[in-house]
Amino acid sequence: MSKSDFKRIMFAGPSGYGKTLLSKWLSDETNIEWVSGSVSDLIPDTKSMTHKDMLSRDSTELYREDYEILNLRNKMFRHKDSFITDRSYIDSAAYFLYKQADKVPGCEIEQFFSYCNMLLCQQCDLLIMLHFVPAMINKWVTEDNNKRITNNFFQAEISYLMKYVLDYFGFRGITDHEYSKSNKHWWSQFIRPEYSIYGFEHGEIDSVYGNTQVLIINEPNLDIRKSILSSYII
C-alpha cells in the first residue's frame, strides 16, 4: 500500500494525548474530511458527564452503550471513501475490555473483539496510534478539561490495553531502528536521528476481513509527530 492509498485514517490513543489536535492538523494538510468519533458527539446525553462518571455506571448500561457506540461508528464510516477521525475501533475494544473483563464471560469479549477487528480492517486504511510510553508518566501534563481523568497512570493503562488489542488482532510490526537497517523499504529514506528518542513502529493487521496498515508513534513531541506523519503520508 502506497501513501496515496491512505484515504481512511483513524487515530487511537488515551484521552488527552493529542489525537484530536493531530488528526485535525493532518486533515488540513491532506484536504481529507475530518470526522469526530468521540462518544460525547455520538451520544449527546454523555456530553455533560465526566470520564470518571461515565466509567463508573452500571456495567449492564456500559455494555449496551459500547455496542451502541460501535454501531454508530459503523454507520458513520462504512460508506465513506475518505475521512480522518480522532477515534477508532481499537478504542472501542480497549475500553470494553477495561469495563467488562471481570464481569462477562471471555466468549463475550472475543465476540466484541471480532466485531471491532472486522470493522477496523474493512473501514480503515491506516491506523495511527499515539502510544503513551512509561517514560511520559512523570513528564506529560494531561490537559484538564473538567471531564478527563488526568492521572497519567490511567492514560498509560489504557494505552497498553490498546497495544494488547492490536497484538490480539494479529499486528505485526517492526521498529524505526529495524527499518533504518534496510534500504528495501521506501520508509527507510525518511529515518532521521531526531525521531529516535522514543521511536515509532510500523506494521499491519492482515485478517480475513482485509488489511489495515498501522503506525504506532511513541514520540510525545508535536513537531516530531508531525514530521513523522508528513514523511509517511503527505
N, C-alpha and C positions, 0 to 999 in steps of 0.2 A: 504494500500500500504506500503511495507517494503522498507528499504534502497536500496536493490538490484534492486528494480523496477524503480529507478530514473536513466533512461538512456538518456532521452531527457530533458535537463535542459536549461532554458532561464533566463537571468538576465534582470532586469528592474531598472530604476532609472534615475535621472537627469544627464546631461553631466558633466564630470569631478568629479564624486563622487566614482570612483573606480571600476566600473563594469568590464572593460576590464582586469585590473590587477587581480582582484579576480577570474574572470572566467577562465583566463589562469592558475592561480595557481591551481584551482580546476581541470582543465583539466589534469595538470601534476600529481596531486595526485590520480586521478581516472583512468588515461590512457584512458579517453574518448576524442574523437576528438574535438578540439576547432575550431569554425567557426565564422568568423566576420559577424555581421549583420548590421554594420554601413552603413549609407546612402552613405558616400563617397566611400565605397568599392562596394556597389551595383550599384551606378550610378557614374562612374568615372568623368563625367563632373562637379560634385559638389566638387571634391577633393580640388580645389583651393579656394573655396568660404568660407567665414566666416559664422558662425552660424547666426549672425545678418543679413547678406546679404541674406542668404537662406530663412529666415523667412519673409523678407521684400518684396519679389517678389509678382507679381500679384497673387491674390487669385485663379484665374482660373488655372494658371500654377501650383500652390501649390496643388490644388485639384487633378489634373491629376497625379502629381508626387506622392502623397500619395497613390493613388491606384496602381501606378506602383511599389512602394516600397513594398506594401502589396503582390502583385503578385510575385515579385522577391523573397521575403522571403518564400512565399508558395512553389515556385518551388525548393528553396534551401533545405527546411526541410521536405517536405511531404513524401519523400521516404527514409529518414534516420531513421535507427533503434536506433541510439545513436549519441548524439552530445551535446556540451556545447556552447552556444553563448552569446555574451555580449549585445544583444538586444532582444526585444520581441514584441508581438502584442499589449501589454499594451502600449508600447512606441508609436506605430503607432496610437492607438486610442487617447491617451492623446494629442499628437501633432496635430492631425486632429481637435480635439475639440478646442485647443488653437488657431489654424489658421482659423477655419471656423465657429465657433459657432455664430458669429454675421453676417455671410454672406450667409448662406444657411438655408433652412427650417429644422426644427427639425427632420422631417422624414428622411432626408439625413444623419444626424448624427446617427440616430438609425440604418439605413441600414449599415453604415460603422462599427458601434459598433458590430452589429450582425455578420458581416463577421469576425471581429477580434476575437470575442468570440468563434466562431466556429473553427477557425484555431488554437487558443490557446488550446482549450480543445481536439482537435484532434491530435495535434502535440507536446504537452508539458506535461511531467510527473510532473515536478516540476518547478515552477516559483519562483525565488529568487529576491525580491525587496529590494534594498538599499534605505531606506526612509530618506529623508533629513528633520530631525526634526527641529522645530523652534529654539531650543537651539543652533543649529550649525550655524545660520546665522551670528553671530558675532565671530565665532571661526574657522570655516572651511575656508581654503585657497584653492580656486579653481585654479588649475594649468592653467596658461595662455599659450596655445599652438599656440597663434596667430590666433585661429579660434573660440574658445569658447566665450560665454557670461559669464563673470566672476562675475557678480553681484549675490550674494547669494540669494537675494530676488527672482530672476528669477528661480534659482535652486529649491527653496522651492515651488514656484508656480507650476512648472512642476511636482514636486514630489507629491503635493497634488492633482493635476489633475489625476495622475496615481492612487492614492488611491481612488479617486472618481470613476474612471473607474472600479477598482476592485469591489467596492461596487455595481456599476451598473450591473456588470456581476454576482452578487449574492454571492460574497465572504462571507464566514462565518468563523470567526476566534476567537481564544482565546489567551490571553497573556501568557508570560512566568510565571507570578505570579499565574495565574489561573492553569497552568499546575503543578506548584510546590505543589499545594494543593491536587493533585490526584496521587495515585500510580497505577492507572489503565492503564496508557499510558506509553509505553516504554521510551518516551522522558523525563519523569519526573526524571529518574535516572541521566540525564546529567545536570540538573539545578544546577548552582553554583553561589555564590554571585557576582563574578566579571562580570557576564552578566547583572547585574541589574541596571546599570547606566541609560540607555535609554530603555533597554529591546528589546524584539522581539515578533513576533506574528506568530502563525501558524494556517492554516485553509485550506479551499478548495473552489474551484469553481466546482459545480456539475450542469451540464446542459444536455440538450437533446443530445449535441454533444459529451459528455464524461466528464471525471473528471480530474481536474488539482489540485495538491497539491500546496499550496502557503506558502512561508516562507518570512515574512517581517522583515528585520533586521534594527533596529533603531540605532544600535551601529556604530559610525564612526571609531573606532579604528580597524586597520587592523588585529592585533593579536586576538582580541576578535571575529571579524568576522570569521577569520579562525578557531578559536576554536568552534564556533557555527556550522560551516559547517562540521568540522571534526566529531563532535558528531552526527550530523544529517544525513550525507551522507556517509562518508568514513568508 
